[in-house]
Amino acid sequence: QVHLVDSGGGLVQAGDSLRLSCAASGRTDSSNAMGWFRQAPGKEREFVAAISRSGGGTYYANSVKGRFTISRDNAENTVYLQMNSLQPGDTAVYYCAATIVDSWPLIQLQRYYDYWGRGTQVTVSS
């Protein structure tokens, strides 16, 4: 079992930055790749970014490429999502999740993620 706690959301203005964190506990060895997903009101949850077990592979949705950066600190069992140049379209609840899948393209698919955080709200005003 892996327990995930995501945090760091908030209300910001367009152009601002936020850093989300996902702290893992339980079976927290580095055997899990990690991902971030988001769900906006009235929309389905979508892939945002993912990082491989070692941290050597990172993957992004086209909508956030160049603005968001995913990273991990395996010693601290924490994954981060640095979000820059935020736009109102980024408003959503953001979820971190853990998977044993470690490469593209499967790492972008929600059905391969076994553990999920409860989500953190990000609101970007114009």
Secondary structure, DSSP 8 states (H G I E B T S, - for coil): -EEEEEE--EEEETT--EEEEEEEEES-STT-EEEEEEE-TTS--EEEEEE-SSS--EEE-TTTTTTEEEEEETTTTEEEEEE-S--GGG-EEEEEEEES--STTGGG-GGGEEEE---EEEEEE-
